[in-house]
């Protein structure tokens, strides 16, 4: 297996899978309301159970990866069972059965996430992690956007059921691609080297601290440096990720239904979310050169403003309200992409061994709470929901200020 296959080509196996779930991200809520005849609370419950399942799966598969040191089986398992569960969704016309199958699908979709992060870490030197993560997330975002673009046009011809069939087939294509392209690394070194580097730096600090014991001022300075070095900010990182995810899902869970009511077209809804995903894909290459903590702060600041801008934009005369919505969704997607790059990097850099799935679990816990709260808050109105989500993005910003630079 050559350098190109190991370092780049294996990532292409994720493209059909992400296209499939790009379609499903909009298709599922529209299907629940239009075909199953459910209300917005059910949409919130759907998203909450999806995320709750991912919490369990992220921890389970994260620990299994670290325990067995095998990663390809979890990726291929994810592609296979994601595709089969999507086909089962196609035949689920009962709301309860649909909820159960959707929850099972989430569990197996999450199987590839911890495994992929570890593959990236082990197949690349530490100094390349950020760049490779940016490439990986860019590919995923572009594929997700591609799925939504297909939905803009295919909804007229395939309708809801045809799109489910199309999405299931895409996941199975990912399975076929992954079998020859993805390989486990022959030896696991890079994460251990990263931990060793940190340990060596700590030992260096300790030696300087001891050698400077005759100088109280310098000794105090060295002690403060040692504290800064050993502090990873893992707890604050997880808390900030949770709040960011909570705000994100409060804002976004009901957006497909909101835009369907405002603009009266499923195709327009797919188009708006395509722009959001495209914004995320475009933003990812721009993340290089920025510190990951700064990316988190920028994401929180901009996302704090966007819900309030959306409230104002809907009051505009059509088509200006539609144009403004495209801009807002594009920025929303871009900021989510920047936060995702920062979060994936910190999940490798700051996570203790055996806890690589905790970052994904914190995101999922936030999404559970956000989805459920969105279903309740929507009983008042969309404006209340948007204002509350904006306030939470501000709180996420305050938390991110406590995460040290890596």
C-alpha positions in Angstrom: 0.0 0.0 0.0 1.6 3.2 -1.2 1.7 6.7 0.4 -1.1 8.0 -1.7 -3.6 5.2 -0.8 -2.7 5.4 2.9 -2.7 9.2 3.2 -5.4 10.3 0.8 -7.4 7.8 -1.3 -8.9 5.9 1.6 -10.8 9.1 2.6 -12.9 8.9 -0.6 -14.8 5.9 0.8 -16.6 8.3 3.1 -18.1 10.3 0.2 -21.2 8.2 -0.7 -21.9 7.7 3.0 -21.9 11.5 3.7 -24.0 12.2 0.6 -26.6 9.8 1.9 -26.8 11.4 5.3 -26.8 14.9 3.8 -30.0 13.8 2.0 -31.4 12.2 5.2 -30.7 15.3 7.3 -33.5 17.2 5.5 -35.5 14.2 4.3 -36.3 12.7 7.7 -38.0 15.7 9.3 -39.9 16.5 6.1 -41.0 12.9 5.8 -42.1 12.8 9.5 -44.4 15.7 9.1 -45.6 15.3 5.6 -46.0 11.5 5.3 -46.1 10.2 8.9 -48.4 13.1 9.9 -46.4 13.9 13.0 -45.9 17.3 14.8 -42.8 19.3 15.6 -42.4 17.6 19.0 -42.0 14.3 17.2 -39.3 15.8 15.0 -37.5 16.9 18.2 -37.9 13.5 19.7 -36.5 11.9 16.5 -33.4 14.0 16.6 -33.0 13.5 20.4 -33.1 9.7 20.1 -30.7 9.8 17.2 -28.3 11.8 19.3 -28.8 9.7 22.4 -28.0 6.6 20.4 -24.8 8.3 19.2 -23.8 9.1 22.8 -23.8 5.4 23.6 -22.2 4.3 20.4 -19.4 6.9 20.5 -18.3 5.7 24.0 -18.7 2.1 23.1 -16.9 2.2 19.8 -14.3 4.6 21.1 -13.4 2.1 23.9 -13.5 -0.9 21.6 -11.1 0.8 19.2 -8.6 1.5 21.9 -9.1 -2.0 23.4 -8.6 -4.1 20.3 -6.4 -1.8 18.2 -8.5 -2.6 15.1 -10.3 0.2 13.2 -11.2 -0.9 9.7 -13.9 -3.3 11.0 -15.8 -0.5 12.7 -15.8 1.7 9.6 -17.0 -1.1 7.3 -19.6 -2.1 9.9 -20.9 1.5 10.0 -21.3 1.7 6.2 -23.0 -1.7 6.0 -25.6 -1.2 8.7 -26.2 2.4 7.9 -27.2 1.4 4.4 -29.4 -1.5 5.6 -31.1 0.6 8.2 -31.9 3.3 5.7 -33.7 0.7 3.5 -35.7 -0.4 6.6 -36.7 3.3 7.1 -38.2 3.1 3.6 -40.6 0.4 4.7 -41.5 2.0 8.1 -44.8 3.9 7.9 -45.6 3.6 11.6 -44.2 6.5 13.6 -43.0 4.3 16.5 -41.3 1.8 14.2 -39.7 4.7 12.3 -38.4 6.1 15.6 -36.9 2.7 16.6 -35.2 2.1 13.2 -33.9 5.7 13.1 -32.3 5.2 16.6 -30.7 2.0 15.5 -29.3 3.7 12.4 -27.7 6.4 14.6 -25.9 3.8 16.7 -24.2 2.2 13.7 -23.6 5.5 11.9 -21.5 6.5 14.9 -19.3 3.4 14.7 -16.8 5.0 12.1 -16.2 8.3 13.9 -13.7 7.3 16.8 -12.1 4.8 14.5 -11.5 7.3 11.7 -10.0 9.9 14.1 -7.6 7.3 15.4 -6.7 6.2 11.8 -5.9 9.8 10.9 -3.7 10.1 14.0 -1.8 6.8 13.4 -1.4 7.2 9.6 0.1 10.7 9.9 2.8 12.4 11.9 1.5 14.6 14.7 2.5 17.9 12.9 0.2 16.9 10.0 -2.9 16.0 12.1 -4.6 19.4 11.7 -4.1 19.5 7.9 -5.3 15.9 7.4 -8.3 16.5 9.6 -9.1 19.6 7.5 -8.9 17.5 4.3 -11.1 14.7 5.9 -13.7 17.1 7.1 -13.6 19.0 3.8 -14.3 15.8 1.9 -17.2 15.0 4.2 -18.7 18.4 4.0 -18.5 18.5 0.3 -20.1 15.1 0.0 -22.8 16.2 2.5 -23.5 19.3 0.4 -23.5 17.1 -2.8 -26.3 14.9 -1.2 -28.3 18.0 -0.5 -27.8 19.3 -4.0 -29.1 16.0 -5.4 -32.1 16.5 -3.1 -32.9 19.9 -4.6 -33.7 18.2 -8.0 -34.4 14.6 -7.1 -37.3 15.4 -4.8 -39.4 16.2 -7.9 -38.7 12.8 -9.5 -38.0 10.3 -6.7 -40.1 11.9 -4.0 -39.6 10.9 -0.4 -39.5 7.1 -0.7 -37.2 7.2 -3.7 -34.7 9.4 -1.8 -34.6 6.8 1.0 -33.8 4.1 -1.5 -31.1 6.3 -3.1 -29.5 7.1 0.3 -29.4 3.5 1.4 -27.6 2.5 -1.9 -25.0 5.3 -1.3 -24.0 3.8 2.1 -23.6 0.4 0.5 -21.3 2.0 -2.1 -19.2 3.3 0.7 -18.9 -0.2 2.0 -17.7 -1.5 -1.3 -15.1 1.3 -1.6 -13.8 0.9 2.0 -12.9 -2.8 1.6 -9.9 -2.3 -0.7 -9.0 1.3 0.4 -9.0 1.3 4.2 -6.3 -0.6 6.1 -5.3 -0.7 9.8 -1.9 0.7 10.5 0.8 -2.0 11.0 1.9 -0.5 14.3 0.3 2.1 16.6 2.8 4.8 17.4 1.8 8.4 16.7 -0.6 9.0 19.6 1.9 7.4 22.0 4.6 9.6 20.6 2.5 12.7 21.2 2.0 11.7 24.8 5.7 10.9 25.1 6.5 14.4 23.7 4.3 16.0 26.3 6.0 13.8 29.0 9.4 14.8 27.9 8.4 18.5 28.0 7.1 18.0 31.5 10.3 16.4 32.6 12.3 19.3 31.1 10.2 21.7 33.1 10.6 19.7 36.3 14.4 19.6 35.9 14.5 23.4 35.4 12.2 23.9 38.3 14.5 21.8 40.6 17.7 23.5 39.3 16.2 26.9 40.0 15.2 26.2 43.5 17.7 28.8 44.8 15.9 31.5 42.9 12.3 31.9 44.4 11.1 34.2 41.6 12.2 32.0 38.7 11.1 28.9 40.6 7.6 30.3 40.9 7.6 31.1 37.2 8.7 27.6 36.3 5.9 26.1 38.5 3.3 28.2 36.7 4.7 27.0 33.4 4.5 23.4 34.5 0.8 23.9 35.5 0.1 25.4 32.1 1.8 22.6 30.3 0.0 19.8 32.1 -3.4 21.5 31.8 -5.1 20.2 28.7 -8.5 21.9 29.3 -10.2 18.7 28.5 -13.2 19.3 30.9 -13.7 22.9 29.6 -13.4 21.6 26.0 -16.1 19.0 26.6 -18.4 21.5 28.4 -17.9 24.1 25.6 -18.6 21.4 23.0 -21.8 20.4 24.8 -23.1 23.9 25.0 -22.2 24.6 21.4 -24.0 21.4 20.3 -27.0 22.3 22.5 -27.4 25.7 20.9 -26.8 24.2 17.4 -29.6 21.6 17.7 -32.0 24.1 19.4 -31.5 26.3 16.4 -31.4 23.8 13.5 -33.7 20.9 14.4 -36.9 22.6 13.4 -35.3 24.7 10.6 -36.5 22.4 7.7 -40.1 22.7 8.9 -39.6 26.4 9.5 -38.4 27.1 6.0 -41.0 24.8 4.5 -43.7 26.9 6.1 -42.1 30.2 5.1 -41.2 29.3 1.5 -43.7 26.4 0.8 -41.2 24.2 -1.1 -39.2 21.1 -0.2 -36.8 21.8 -3.0 -36.1 25.3 -1.5 -35.4 23.7 1.9 -32.9 21.3 0.3 -31.3 24.3 -1.5 -30.9 26.3 1.8 -29.2 23.4 3.5 -27.1 22.8 0.5 -25.8 26.4 0.8 -25.2 25.7 4.5 -23.1 22.6 3.8 -21.3 24.4 0.9 -20.4 27.2 3.3 -18.9 24.6 5.6 -16.9 23.0 2.8 -15.5 26.4 1.7 -14.6 27.4 5.2 -12.5 24.3 6.0 -9.5 25.1 3.9 -9.5 28.6 5.5 -8.9 27.1 8.9 -5.3 26.3 8.2 -2.9 28.7 10.0 -5.4 29.5 12.8 -5.1 28.1 16.3 -7.8 25.6 17.1 -9.0 27.5 20.2 -9.3 30.7 18.2 -11.5 28.8 15.6 -13.8 27.8 18.5 -14.1 31.4 19.6 -14.8 32.8 16.1 -17.5 30.1 15.6 -19.3 31.0 18.8 -19.2 34.7 18.2 -20.7 34.5 14.6 -23.3 31.9 15.6 -24.4 34.1 18.5 -25.4 36.8 15.9 -27.0 34.6 13.3 -30.3 33.6 15.0 -31.1 37.2 15.6 -30.4 38.0 11.9 -32.7 35.2 10.8 -35.5 36.7 12.8 -35.0 40.0 11.1 -34.5 38.6 7.6 -37.8 36.8 7.5 -39.6 40.1 7.8 -38.1 41.2 4.5 -40.1 41.1 1.3 -39.7 38.0 -0.9 -37.3 37.2 -2.6 -35.0 39.2 -0.3 -36.0 37.1 2.6 -34.9 34.0 0.7 -31.5 35.7 -0.3 -30.9 36.7 3.3 -31.7 33.2 4.5 -29.2 31.7 2.1 -26.5 34.0 3.4 -27.3 33.2 7.1 -27.4 29.5 6.4 -24.1 29.7 4.6 -22.4 31.5 7.5 -24.0 29.0 9.9 -22.5 26.1 8.1 -19.1 27.8 7.8 -18.9 28.4 11.5 -20.0 24.8 12.3 -17.2 23.6 10.0 -14.6 25.7 11.9 -15.8 24.4 15.2 -15.7 20.8 13.9 -12.1 21.1 12.8 -11.1 22.6 16.1 -13.1 19.9 18.0 -11.6 17.0 16.1 -8.1 18.3 16.6 -8.6 18.8 20.3 -10.3 15.4 20.7 -7.0 13.9 19.6 -4.6 16.4 21.3 -6.4 16.8 24.6 -8.3 13.5 25.1 -6.7 11.0 27.6 -6.2 7.5 26.2 -9.4 5.5 26.3 -11.6 8.6 26.1 -11.3 9.4 22.4 -15.1 9.0 22.1 -16.0 11.5 24.9 -15.9 14.4 22.5 -18.5 12.9 20.2 -20.5 11.9 23.3 -20.5 15.5 24.5 -21.7 16.7 21.1 -24.4 14.1 21.1 -25.5 14.9 24.7 -25.9 18.5 23.6 -27.8 17.5 20.5 -30.2 15.3 22.6 -31.0 18.2 24.9 -31.2 20.7 22.1 -33.5 18.6 20.0 -35.9 18.0 22.9 -35.9 21.6 24.0 -36.6 22.7 20.4 -39.7 20.6 20.4 -41.0 22.2 23.6 -39.9 25.8 22.9 -41.5 25.7 19.5 -44.9 25.5 21.3 -44.4 29.2 21.9 -42.9 30.4 18.6 -39.8 30.1 16.4 -38.5 33.6 17.5 -38.3 32.4 21.1 -36.4 29.3 20.0 -33.9 31.4 18.0 -33.3 33.9 20.8 -32.6 31.1 23.3 -30.2 29.4 20.9 -28.3 32.7 20.4 -27.9 33.2 24.1 -26.4 29.6 24.4 -23.9 30.3 21.7 -22.7 33.3 23.9 -22.4 30.9 26.8 -20.3 28.5 24.7 -18.0 31.4 23.9 -17.4 32.1 27.6 -16.6 28.5 28.1 -14.2 28.3 25.2 -12.2 31.2 26.7 -11.0 28.8 29.4 -9.6 26.2 27.0 -5.8 26.7 26.7 -4.0 26.9 23.4 -2.4 23.6 22.4 
